[in-house]
Amino acid sequence: IDNYDFCHNRAALSSGTERLTCNSITLLKCHFGLSVSFTTVVESHPDNALEDLRLDQPFTELKHHVESYDLDNMEKKDHSHTPWIIVVAKYLEKWYSEHNSQLPKNYKEKEAFRQLIREGNVIHHIPRILTNENGTPEDEENFEEAIKNVNTALNPTKVPSATEDIFNAEQCENITSQSPSFWVIAHGVRDFVRNEGNGKLPVRGTIPDMIADSDKFIKLQNVYRDKAMKDAAVVSKHVEALLQSVGKPPESTSEQEIKLFCKNAAFLRVVRCRSLAEEYSVDTFNKDEITSCMDSTDSEMVLYLMLRSVDRFYQQHSRYPGVYNYQVEEDINKLKLCVNSLLQEYSLNVNVKDDYIHEFCRYGAAEPHTVAAFLGGSAAQEAIKIITHQFVPFNNTFLYNAMSQTSATFQL
């Protein structure tokens, strides 16, 4: 919505209506806020997500698959095309026997584990890097991959804190016939974790690309995929029983939806936003966030305070400061009064430089199309995130400074 609509709908927005609001004087900056009670995200697509390999707590099928490899007695071709996951699993068995079944935890221990793989071991049933007729170790890329992926492979299997918070949420605890499918399935996954999963989430069912022949890679991939399907089937039974208990038909939650949820169980997010009423109330506004961000007088936060002051100017004068050239000097003093009254009302002991007040009056609410387009595209992207439950929307205020080409998000 444009500036005019934003100011004239302030009362409606502050009443708790869930909206994505935009406010901009786009020659300088733009600002929009997400004001929803909460939004749920299944496919958050996190950057650098760790693989779910379970090498520290292998499930039965994975154990049997690892045991089927005898790397000591393999031909060179098979040895050098064994997936690095198998290599790490084999060496981990040796490590456990010497370290009281404890994973390598710190840098020193992980480096020692890497060295164990580099050196190999001639003890029976422990894999070793092949050597040629001169006793020189062969270059095997799969072993180099194993060494490189030690950190990924040795990531402890646990339920992420964000997922635990979802399990402990009231919406997950108290399922009713009106509960959205997100919370119904979350409850089913929670039941799985506390029972069949023995404290672990359903297996994700994917493995990364790696050096291996097609047959070995596909067999390993199927081990993880089949386990993921079995876990999802168990979750599905929990969900079905839950739906039946609240009088909802089983088909109200699809099998595909449950599989997708299980696959992304480690990446679930619930974004809880403050309402505009809370943001604008003297009793509930986030004073600490504003004060801490105003340590620098050129922080993006000063632009937020300026826009709030411009809103106040508009409410008092039914126009924006500086829209008429002959009133620019007069409006500078009026806007300064608005800034001071805002800071005083909210007991904010911060400094807003006069340069910002002059600049806001100088350009008179001009809105170049390029910056307006950026704001519109950004707002549309956030709306799509909420509609599709993919990617994590910001929480809850986004500021873009077109002069410095910088942006920032704040929880206000």
Phi, psi and omega in degrees: 000150183278179184301317183301311180296322183298315182290320184283345179254015183303317182297317181293318181292325182285350183282355178113003178300140180274114185216159167252108188254144179238139177217128184206144162238089206281357171295325182261307189199169173221155186215133169219156186231145177258118184236077175233152182298313172194156174227140182259144182231121176268308180260086183277345178049059181292150175286142175054045178293136179283147179288154178256084187260337177061028181290335178282333178223069186294139175283165189305314182297323178291319177303312181297322181293318179296319180295339181286350180266129173241085187292337180293331187246024180269152169289161184304316183299312180293321182298316184278355178243020174279131181305141183297335177300320178293318180301311180297318180299319180295314180291331179295326176300316178296316180299315180302319183295337182255351185228036173055040176059030179256136176294151168298124188254307185265179183300318183298316181291321179293324177293324177294323178292321177298318180295326177299320178290320181298316186280331185072183181205131184274357178295141183303140178076002175252126184296152178219152176291133182294151175239154178275189184295341179267002180084007179276132180301137176285148173280111180240113186295329180294326176290323176296322176297319179299316179297317182293330186259019181302314181300316179294316185292329185262017177293122182299139178279117179204164178278122180301151183299323180296322178289322176300319179299322178294317178300326184269358181291151180299322181296330179279327182288316187250085180277133177233179178293345180262358183293133175298157183299330179305312184285328177297312180291322177302320177296319178296319177294320178300318177298322177297313182301320184279351181235266185298329183282348181052045177087005182243150176289163172304143178298136183292321174092011179236152174228155180285164172295148181200166177285118180186154174285160187303318184297313181293319181296314182296319179298317179294318179300319180294328177300312180291318182295316180296320178295320178298319179294320178295316180296317179297324179295322178293317177300319180302321178294320177298317180296317180299317179295322180294316179299319180296323182291336179254009175078027177251145180291146181302327183287356179291343174233120187280157177298321180297321179297319180293318179298317179297319180297315180297320180297328183253017185302330180280350186243013181296145178220143169235117180261116180255120184253151173279148180281165175297327178300318178290321181295324186265348181283137178298330184279335188238000181293156186272082183295320182298319180297316181294313183297315181294325181282346180266015174301325173259128182290350178251018176295154176302338181297328179297330178289326174297314179297324178293318179295322176298322179290323177296320175302317180295320177300316182296319180296329182275328188239359179058028175199167178270153179294136174081007181291336175246126186302322185288351181252005185301310182297319178296321182290334178300315179293321180294319180291325178297322176297321179295319178297312182296320180293325178295312181296322180291317181299322183263007178054047181261114179269068181230164183248127174249115185295147179298334180304321180292320180296316178299317184293320179296326178281326184298316186269357168053047176063028177295146183226086177300143186295331183294316181286324176298322179294321178298315180297316180298318179295320179294317179295320179297321179298318179293322179296319179296321178302317182291320182291317186269349184059035176237141184065155186264120178288161179290161179223108358228358182232131180242131179237133179236124178258108185286338180286318182260357182057043178237159177218163180204153174241145181222149173260096185253000000 
